[in-house]
Amino acid sequence: MSPTTVRPGRRRRLPLLLILIAALAIASVAGWLLADDGESKHPLPTAKADRGDVQVLVSATGVLEPNTYVDVGAQVSGQLDVIHVRVGERVKEGQLLAEIDPTIYTARVDATRAQLRNQQAQLEDRKASLKLAHIQYRRQGNLMAEDATTEEALQSAEAGLASARAQVAMLEAQIEQTSSTLRAEEANLDYARIYAPMDGTVVSISARQGQALNAVQQAPVLMRIADLQTMRVRAQVSEADIGRLMPGMAVYFTTLGNPDDRIEGTLDYVEPTPEVTNNVVLYNALFRVPNSEGRLLPQMTAKVFFVVKEALDVVRVPATAIHNGEVQLATAAGSEPRKVEVGISNRVHTEVRQGLAAGDEVLLKTPGQAGADGDRPRFRGVLR
């Protein structure tokens, strides 16, 4: 048999193979068409209108600090003898906080008091001399009236009286000066005992027992006492948003430890001087909140939200459901457009004042659904 000779059985298989290939191609095309048709009829996402709050917010990061605090310092130099309080302890106004070694100040007070007693004794002696000088002058005056003494003796008595008066006045001035010095020394002795200037909580102690304090140039700070019953939030707001804030507007914040606990307040004021960090301009907005339970502590981080606008307990829909004052209402047959009157809107929800009721289902605009006009969504597909 020749190499080019085809066997009869092989001729019969060739048409069957061609038919099988054609059938597979037709099936592939049909599957692709069906898949494309199924994709075009894929249902769009929907959402139901509900009742809730719509808020336009300005967010910022803040830090908690005491609304009122005082840094307690030492007004005199010396060794810090003892500290009577600890960090976290509540204190009352006038309570003894710490003591500085009073040895030097006690000695100064004793020395000044002794000097004052000495001057007071000298004053008594000068007063006695003044009395005697006055008697002598009066006697010489009487004698002069009877022409029983000389003019020189009368003048000498008069000069002695004036000198005695001057010495009394001089000692009185010295006593006044020494008394003033004594009051200063007694005050320094009192400053060696440091008392609480206000009711509050000791939030920090920067000095240590036995430390030498030098109060010549500036008062060294020993500790800080703060009133933690009212806290202040210092929020840093970007320059892009600061123009939307006004004193008196509502504000709330959460802390890292209690993200679900919303604490509300009212904006007090905005500091006009910004803080510039890495070319970022930030303004401090401050407000106060009560802290009767003591849950808020200094230096806690706060996530702050300033309420620019709000609508409470209103009908709302997702913001992506509305375009040009119109929604696509989802129905059993597909969808139908409906005009609505909208109110406040943020990136999440939009208030619907008229045209929808709570429970109505609307279609949502998704990425890639822009129509020929560039923005108008093309609502395609059917609902199932």
C-alpha positions in Angstrom: 0.0 0.0 0.0 1.3 3.5 -0.9 2.1 6.0 1.9 -0.5 8.5 0.6 -3.3 6.0 0.7 -6.1 6.9 3.2 -7.8 4.1 5.0 -11.7 4.1 4.6 -12.2 4.2 8.5 -10.2 7.4 8.8 -12.3 9.1 6.1 -15.4 8.5 8.1 -14.0 10.0 11.3 -13.0 13.3 9.7 -16.5 14.8 9.2 -17.4 13.8 12.8 -14.4 15.6 14.1 -15.3 18.7 12.2 -18.8 18.6 13.5 -17.6 18.2 17.1 -15.3 21.3 16.7 -18.1 23.4 15.3 -20.4 22.4 18.1 -17.8 23.4 20.7 -17.3 26.8 19.1 -21.1 27.4 19.0 -21.3 26.4 22.7 -18.5 28.8 23.6 -20.1 31.7 21.8 -23.5 31.0 23.4 -22.0 30.7 26.8 -20.2 34.1 26.4 -23.4 35.7 25.3 -25.3 34.3 28.1 -22.7 35.3 30.6 -22.7 38.9 29.2 -26.5 39.0 29.4 -26.4 37.7 32.9 -23.9 40.4 33.9 -26.0 43.2 32.4 -29.0 42.0 34.4 -27.1 41.8 37.7 -29.1 43.6 40.4 -27.9 47.0 41.6 -27.3 47.6 45.4 -30.2 49.2 47.2 -30.8 50.8 50.6 -33.9 51.7 52.5 -34.7 55.2 53.7 -34.7 55.3 57.5 -35.0 57.8 60.3 -31.9 59.1 62.1 -29.6 62.1 62.5 -27.6 63.8 59.8 -24.7 65.9 61.0 -22.1 68.0 59.1 -18.9 67.7 61.3 -15.4 69.1 61.5 -13.1 66.5 63.0 -9.9 67.2 64.9 -7.5 65.6 67.4 -7.3 67.1 70.9 -5.7 66.6 74.2 -7.3 66.8 77.7 -5.9 69.1 80.3 -7.2 70.5 83.7 -9.3 73.6 83.3 -7.7 75.1 86.4 -4.3 74.3 87.8 -1.5 75.9 89.7 2.2 75.2 89.9 3.3 75.2 93.6 6.7 76.7 94.0 9.2 77.5 96.8 9.6 81.2 97.7 12.8 80.6 99.8 15.9 78.6 99.3 17.0 75.7 101.3 16.9 71.9 101.6 13.5 70.3 101.0 13.0 68.5 104.3 9.8 66.6 103.8 7.0 66.2 101.2 3.6 65.4 102.9 1.6 64.4 99.7 1.8 62.0 96.8 0.8 62.1 93.2 -3.0 61.5 92.8 -3.8 62.7 96.3 -6.7 65.1 96.7 -5.8 68.1 98.9 -7.7 71.0 100.4 -6.8 74.7 100.3 -4.4 75.5 103.2 -3.2 71.9 103.6 0.5 71.5 104.4 2.3 70.1 101.3 6.0 70.3 102.1 8.6 71.8 104.4 11.9 73.4 103.8 14.6 73.3 106.5 13.8 76.4 108.6 17.0 76.6 110.7 18.4 79.6 109.0 15.1 81.5 108.8 14.4 80.8 112.5 17.8 82.2 113.5 17.2 85.3 111.4 13.8 85.9 113.1 15.3 85.4 116.6 18.2 87.9 115.8 15.8 90.5 114.4 13.5 90.2 117.4 16.5 90.7 119.8 17.5 93.8 117.8 14.0 95.1 118.0 13.9 94.6 121.8 17.3 96.4 122.1 16.0 99.4 120.1 12.8 99.5 122.1 14.9 99.7 125.4 17.0 102.5 123.9 13.8 104.3 123.0 12.6 104.2 126.6 15.9 105.6 127.7 15.7 108.4 125.2 12.2 109.2 126.2 13.4 109.6 129.8 16.1 111.9 128.6 13.5 113.8 126.6 11.4 114.2 129.7 14.4 115.5 131.7 15.4 117.9 129.0 11.8 119.3 128.9 11.9 119.8 132.7 15.3 121.6 132.5 14.1 123.8 129.7 11.0 124.8 131.6 13.0 125.5 134.8 15.4 127.8 132.8 12.4 129.5 131.3 11.0 130.3 134.8 14.3 131.5 136.0 14.8 133.7 133.0 11.4 135.3 133.7 12.7 136.3 137.2 16.1 137.3 135.7 17.7 134.6 137.8 19.7 132.9 135.0 21.6 133.7 131.9 20.4 133.7 128.3 23.1 131.1 127.6 21.8 128.6 130.1 18.3 129.0 128.6 19.6 128.4 125.1 21.6 125.3 126.3 18.4 123.8 127.8 16.5 124.5 124.7 19.1 122.8 122.5 19.2 119.8 124.9 15.4 119.4 124.6 15.6 119.5 120.7 18.4 116.9 120.7 16.4 114.6 123.0 13.4 114.9 120.8 15.5 114.1 117.7 17.0 111.0 119.4 13.6 109.7 120.2 12.4 110.2 116.6 15.5 108.5 115.3 15.0 105.4 117.5 11.3 105.2 116.6 12.3 105.2 112.9 14.9 102.4 113.6 12.3 100.4 115.4 9.9 100.8 112.5 12.6 99.6 110.1 13.5 96.7 112.3 9.8 95.7 112.7 9.5 95.7 108.9 12.6 93.5 108.6 11.1 91.2 111.3 7.9 90.8 109.3 9.9 89.9 106.2 12.0 87.3 108.2 8.8 85.8 109.7 7.3 85.6 106.3 10.3 83.8 105.0 10.0 81.4 107.9 6.4 80.8 107.0 7.4 80.2 103.4 9.5 77.3 104.6 6.1 75.6 105.1 4.4 75.2 101.8 0.6 75.0 101.8 -2.0 74.2 99.1 -3.3 77.3 97.4 -6.5 75.6 96.2 -8.6 72.5 96.4 -7.6 69.9 93.8 -5.5 66.8 93.0 -1.7 66.6 93.0 -1.1 65.6 89.4 2.7 65.8 89.4 5.6 66.3 91.8 8.9 67.6 90.3 11.0 67.9 93.4 12.4 65.2 95.7 12.9 65.1 99.4 16.4 66.2 100.4 16.8 68.3 97.2 18.4 71.7 97.6 16.2 74.5 96.3 17.5 77.8 95.0 14.8 80.5 94.9 17.2 83.5 94.3 16.5 83.9 90.5 13.2 82.1 90.1 10.8 80.1 92.2 11.5 76.3 91.8 8.3 74.3 91.0 7.7 71.5 93.5 4.4 70.1 92.3 1.2 70.9 90.3 -2.2 70.9 91.8 -5.2 70.7 89.4 -8.9 70.8 89.6 -9.9 67.6 87.8 -13.7 68.1 88.4 -13.7 70.2 85.2 -11.5 69.3 82.2 -10.6 71.3 79.2 -10.1 69.9 75.7 -7.6 71.6 73.5 -8.3 70.5 69.9 -6.1 71.4 67.0 -8.1 72.4 63.9 -6.6 72.9 60.4 -6.7 76.3 58.8 -9.0 74.9 56.1 -11.8 74.2 58.7 -11.2 76.8 61.4 -13.5 79.3 59.6 -16.4 77.0 60.1 -16.1 77.1 63.9 -18.0 79.6 66.0 -18.1 79.9 69.8 -21.2 78.4 71.3 -21.5 75.6 68.7 -22.1 72.0 69.9 -19.1 69.7 70.1 -18.4 66.2 71.3 -15.5 63.8 71.6 -14.5 60.3 72.4 -11.3 58.9 74.0 -9.2 56.0 72.9 -10.1 54.0 76.0 -13.9 54.6 75.5 -14.6 55.1 71.8 -18.3 54.4 72.2 -18.8 56.9 75.0 -19.6 60.3 73.5 -19.0 63.3 75.8 -20.7 66.5 74.7 -19.8 70.2 75.3 -19.9 73.7 73.8 -17.0 75.4 72.1 -15.7 78.3 74.3 -13.2 80.0 72.0 -10.5 79.7 69.4 -7.0 81.0 70.0 -6.1 83.4 67.3 -2.4 82.5 67.3 -1.7 79.3 65.3 0.8 76.6 65.8 2.9 75.8 62.7 4.4 72.3 62.6 6.1 71.1 59.4 4.4 73.8 57.4 1.0 72.7 58.7 -1.0 75.5 60.3 -3.2 74.5 63.2 -5.4 76.5 65.5 -6.4 75.6 69.1 -10.1 75.3 69.8 -10.9 74.9 73.5 -14.0 73.8 75.4 -14.8 72.5 78.9 -16.5 69.3 80.0 -17.5 68.2 83.5 -15.6 65.3 85.1 -17.4 64.5 88.3 -16.7 60.8 88.0 -12.9 61.4 87.4 -12.8 59.2 84.2 -11.0 61.9 82.2 -7.3 62.4 83.0 -4.7 64.9 81.8 -2.9 64.2 78.5 -5.6 61.8 77.3 -6.1 61.9 73.5 -9.5 63.0 72.3 -11.1 62.5 68.9 -13.2 65.7 68.6 -16.2 66.5 66.4 -17.5 70.0 65.9 -21.2 70.0 64.8 -21.5 72.6 62.0 -25.0 71.6 61.0 -27.4 68.9 62.1 -30.9 67.5 61.5 -32.2 65.2 64.2 -34.6 62.3 63.7 -35.3 62.9 60.0 -35.8 60.7 57.0 -32.5 60.0 55.4 -30.9 58.0 52.6 -27.3 57.2 51.7 -25.7 60.2 49.9 -25.0 58.1 46.8 -28.7 57.5 46.2 -29.5 61.2 45.3 -28.5 62.9 42.0 -29.8 66.3 41.0 -32.7 66.1 43.5 -33.8 62.7 42.2 -33.7 59.2 43.4 -34.4 55.9 41.7 -37.1 54.2 43.7 -36.8 50.4 43.6 -39.9 48.6 42.5 -40.8 45.0 41.6 -40.6 45.9 37.9 -37.3 47.6 38.2 -36.9 51.3 39.1 -38.6 54.6 38.7 -37.3 58.1 39.2 -38.7 60.3 41.9 -38.1 63.9 42.7 -37.2 64.6 46.4 -36.5 67.7 48.5 -33.2 67.3 50.3 -31.8 69.1 53.3 -28.5 68.7 55.1 -26.1 66.3 53.5 -22.7 64.8 54.4 -20.6 62.2 52.8 -22.6 59.4 54.4 -26.3 60.4 54.5 -28.6 63.1 53.0 -31.7 64.4 54.7 -34.9 63.9 52.7 -37.6 66.5 53.6 -40.2 65.5 51.0 -40.7 62.7 48.5 -39.7 59.6 50.5 -40.9 57.9 53.6 -38.9 55.7 56.0 -38.8 52.2 54.5 -38.8 53.2 50.9 -36.1 51.3 48.9 -33.8 53.2 46.6 -31.0 52.3 44.2 -27.5 53.4 45.0 -25.0 54.9 42.6 -21.8 52.8 42.4 -18.4 53.6 40.8 -18.4 53.3 37.0 -22.1 54.1 36.7 -21.6 57.5 35.1 -23.8 58.3 32.2 -23.2 60.3 29.0 -23.3 63.6 31.0 -20.3 62.4 33.0 -22.0 62.5 36.5 -25.5 61.3 36.1 -25.7 57.6 37.1 -27.0 55.1 34.7 -29.3 52.8 36.6 -29.4 49.5 34.7 -30.5 46.0 35.5 -33.6 44.6 37.2 -34.5 43.8 40.7 -35.0 40.3 41.9 
